[in-house]
Amino acid sequence: MAGKKPSHQKQMPKTSFMFPWFNQAVTKAVSDEIQPRWINTKNRSKHPNNEHSTTVMGKFTCDNDDCPTRGWSSKTVSILIRGYPGNGYNAVIFNQRCQFCNELGDFTLNKNSYIERVAYRLNRWAGVRTEQQPYTEKRITTPHKRELCEGCKRGYCQQRSG
């Protein structure tokens, strides 16, 4: 049929991501005293009683065919963890933009860093004594670029002030 668009068009990259399917792994990682429940943010009647900004790790690819960058990795991907009554929670991870073409990246989450950060925060909110994990990496990394971080733009990124 002439003029019909192909069905395999690229999806527009998102400014943020959620990973509710990792709830089972988060549940295994928290104290036995806690049974966390994923809270869908589409239910606007629920309001968080806690919020914490931190970072996770991940990789990004740039899908812009005209861009020389194929991808980059980051140890400072902004995440906002929200706690709700009854051990409910959710977590929003904010995308990053390519430093060469300014397009939003295609994100691949480091699952272990996500589970570790979310489980630690849920334990703390529940009053479970938990040893803080060392999140700082010894390697020198490139400076955080606020203008490329969707978490900074929304005011949630830990790195936004520096």
Secondary structure, DSSP 8 states (H G I E B T S, - for coil): -TT---TT------SEE--GGGHHHHHHHS-TT---EE--TT-TT---SEEEEEEEEEEEE---TT-S--EEEEEEEEEEEEEETTTEEEEEEE-BB-TTT--B-EEEE-HHHHHHHHHHHHHHHTT----------SS------GGGBHHHHTT--GGGG-
